[in-house]
């Protein structure tokens, strides 16, 4: 679980936690729930919080088409930028996150590409949905 300071338009702290009921690690898919911290200690945090789907680029076409966030691997920045642009065209994808060793994380979204040195990639989607910016979360 990850906890952060308040979302941009809220005074409350918030948390992100993996849902063990709906996640499918073997398929490359993780379902995350986010909401006020701390999230209730439940078997399925999705029951009390908003959720989003994170799929690895190697997941099936069905999972990729419905994922909110796609995570890919890349050996260098050029490949990461290409992957972020390509995967960002998927129908449900709002965000692409591509870690690059020694450089940080390339983030692709509707607003373009960003490079962040230190970033909590799992928390980025709810942060952006809540009105925050990549630069603010990276601080």
C-alpha positions in Angstrom: 0.0 0.0 0.0 1.1 3.5 -0.7 0.0 6.6 1.1 0.4 10.2 -0.1 -0.5 13.7 1.0 -3.8 15.1 0.0 -5.1 15.1 -3.6 -4.9 18.6 -5.1 -8.6 19.5 -4.3 -8.8 17.7 -1.0 -7.4 18.1 2.5 -7.5 14.3 3.1 -4.6 11.9 2.8 -5.2 9.1 0.3 -4.0 5.6 -0.2 -3.5 3.2 -3.1 -3.6 -0.6 -2.5 -3.7 -3.7 -4.7 -6.9 -5.7 -4.8 -6.0 -9.4 -4.3 -9.5 -10.5 -5.4 -9.6 -8.9 -8.8 -5.9 -8.9 -9.8 -4.6 -11.5 -12.2 -0.7 -11.5 -11.8 -0.3 -14.5 -14.2 -2.1 -12.5 -16.9 0.0 -9.4 -16.2 -2.9 -7.5 -14.8 -3.3 -5.8 -11.4 -6.3 -4.0 -10.0 -5.7 -1.1 -7.7 -8.1 0.7 -5.3 -7.6 4.2 -4.2 -9.4 6.4 -1.7 -9.1 8.1 1.7 -6.3 6.8 3.8 -6.2 4.3 5.4 -8.3 2.1 3.2 -10.4 -0.3 5.2 -8.7 -3.6 5.9 -10.9 -5.7 3.6 -10.2 -8.7 1.4 -11.4 -6.6 -1.6 -10.7 -2.9 -1.2 -12.6 -2.2 -4.5 -15.8 -2.5 -2.5 -15.1 0.8 -0.7 -12.8 2.8 -3.1 -12.4 3.7 -6.7 -10.4 1.2 -8.8 -8.3 1.2 -11.9 -6.7 -1.5 -14.0 -2.9 -1.7 -14.7 -1.8 -4.1 -17.4 1.7 -5.0 -18.5 2.3 -4.6 -22.3 2.6 -8.4 -22.5 -1.0 -8.9 -21.3 -3.7 -10.1 -23.8 -5.3 -7.8 -26.2 -8.6 -7.8 -24.2 -6.8 -6.7 -21.0 -4.8 -4.1 -22.9 -8.0 -2.7 -24.5 -9.6 -2.2 -21.1 -6.6 -1.1 -19.0 -6.5 2.4 -17.5 -2.7 2.2 -17.2 -0.3 0.2 -19.3 3.2 -0.6 -18.1 6.0 -1.5 -20.6 9.7 -2.3 -20.4 12.3 -0.5 -22.5 16.1 -0.7 -22.7 16.6 3.0 -23.4 14.8 6.3 -23.7 14.1 6.2 -27.4 12.4 2.8 -27.1 10.5 4.0 -24.1 9.1 7.0 -26.0 8.1 4.8 -28.9 6.3 2.4 -26.6 4.5 5.1 -24.7 3.2 6.6 -28.0 2.2 3.2 -29.4 0.5 2.0 -26.3 -1.2 5.3 -25.6 -3.4 4.7 -28.6 -5.1 1.8 -26.9 -8.9 2.4 -26.4 -9.1 2.5 -22.6 -5.5 3.6 -21.9 -5.2 6.9 -20.1 -1.6 6.5 -19.1 1.5 4.6 -20.2 4.4 4.1 -17.7 7.8 2.9 -19.0 10.6 2.6 -16.5 14.1 3.1 -18.0 17.1 2.0 -15.9 19.3 5.0 -15.0 16.9 7.6 -16.4 13.6 7.4 -14.5 10.2 6.8 -15.8 8.8 7.9 -19.2 5.1 8.7 -18.7 2.8 9.0 -21.7 -0.7 10.4 -21.5 -3.2 12.5 -23.4 -1.1 15.6 -22.6 2.1 14.1 -24.2 5.2 12.5 -22.8 7.1 13.3 -19.6 10.3 12.1 -18.0 10.3 11.9 -14.2 13.3 10.9 -12.2 11.5 9.7 -9.1 7.9 8.8 -9.3 5.4 6.5 -7.6 4.1 5.0 -10.8 1.2 3.2 -9.2 -0.1 6.4 -7.6 0.2 8.5 -10.8 -3.2 7.6 -12.3 -5.3 8.5 -9.3 -3.2 11.6 -8.7 -3.9 12.8 -12.3 -7.6 11.9 -12.1 -7.7 14.0 -8.9 -6.4 17.0 -10.7 -2.7 16.8 -9.9 0.3 17.1 -12.2 3.2 14.8 -12.9 5.6 17.5 -11.6 3.7 17.8 -8.3 3.7 14.1 -7.6 7.4 13.7 -8.4 8.3 16.3 -5.7 
